[in-house]
Amino acid sequence: MSTWTVLAAAGTNPLVPQAGENAVTAAGAVVVALMASATVSLLRTPGQDQVLRLLWLLVILAFPVAGAALWFALGRRAPRSRDSHPA
């Protein structure tokens, strides 16, 4: 018996995605959106050293979820100016 015969006997259509496949697709879309938003945020952040920016980009691309989360938690902090608190 072929796979098609087994699927047809079970009443499932192999061309229609099942719930698990939809969940995996949605999770993948969330990961891509998170990585894209972190990359755009990184590139639009002013006053960062180019080497540091490249390192952050590599972290975001190598570890999409953890890298983006680290960028939003730690990397977006703007460097403080020494003249912000007058004596």
Secondary structure, DSSP 8 states (H G I E B T S, - for coil): --HHHHHHHHT--TTS--HHHHHHHHHHHHHHHHHHHHHHHHHH-SS--HHHHHHHHHHHHHSHHHHHHHIIIIIT-----GGGS--
